[in-house]
Amino acid sequence: MSHPWLWSNRVQVKILRLARSIADLNGEEHVTVEALWEAMTYQRSPLTRKEGERVVSFRM
């Protein structure tokens, strides 16, 4: 999962946790592809951030 986006292991774990939460809210027993993709959309690449843009982080 890290290669195309160059995400660290820490970011990958956060995405998986978020995907698990999304799946739980949708009543799914397992993490679905849709939940994983939704979680990935919340993670922006540092390369796509505008200069000076404030980064908001969520603690899990």
C-alpha positions in Angstrom: 0.0 0.0 0.0 2.9 2.4 0.6 4.6 2.4 -2.8 2.3 4.4 -5.0 1.7 7.1 -2.4 5.0 6.7 -0.5 3.2 6.6 2.8 5.1 5.7 6.0 4.1 2.7 8.1 2.6 5.1 10.6 0.3 6.6 8.0 -0.6 3.2 6.7 -1.7 2.1 10.2 -3.8 5.3 10.6 -5.5 4.6 7.3 -6.3 1.0 8.3 -7.7 2.2 11.7 -9.9 4.7 9.9 -11.0 2.1 7.4 -11.9 -0.2 10.3 -14.0 2.6 11.9 -15.7 3.3 8.6 -16.5 -0.3 8.2 -17.9 -0.5 11.7 -20.1 2.5 11.1 -21.4 0.8 8.0 -22.2 -2.3 9.9 -19.6 -4.4 8.2 -17.9 -7.3 9.9 -14.6 -6.9 7.9 -12.9 -3.9 6.3 -14.3 -3.5 2.9 -12.5 -2.1 -0.2 -14.9 0.8 -0.1 -14.0 1.6 3.5 -10.3 1.4 2.7 -10.7 3.7 -0.3 -12.8 6.2 1.7 -10.1 6.2 4.4 -7.4 6.8 1.8 -9.2 9.8 0.4 -8.8 11.5 3.8 -5.0 11.1 3.7 -3.5 13.8 1.5 0.0 13.4 0.1 2.5 16.1 1.2 3.2 16.6 -2.5 -0.4 17.8 -3.1 -0.5 20.3 -0.3 -0.3 23.9 -1.1 2.6 25.9 0.3 1.7 27.3 3.7 -1.4 25.1 4.0 -2.0 24.1 7.6 -2.1 20.4 8.3 -4.8 19.1 10.7 -3.9 15.8 12.3 -6.3 13.5 14.1 -5.1 11.4 17.0 -6.3 7.8 17.0 
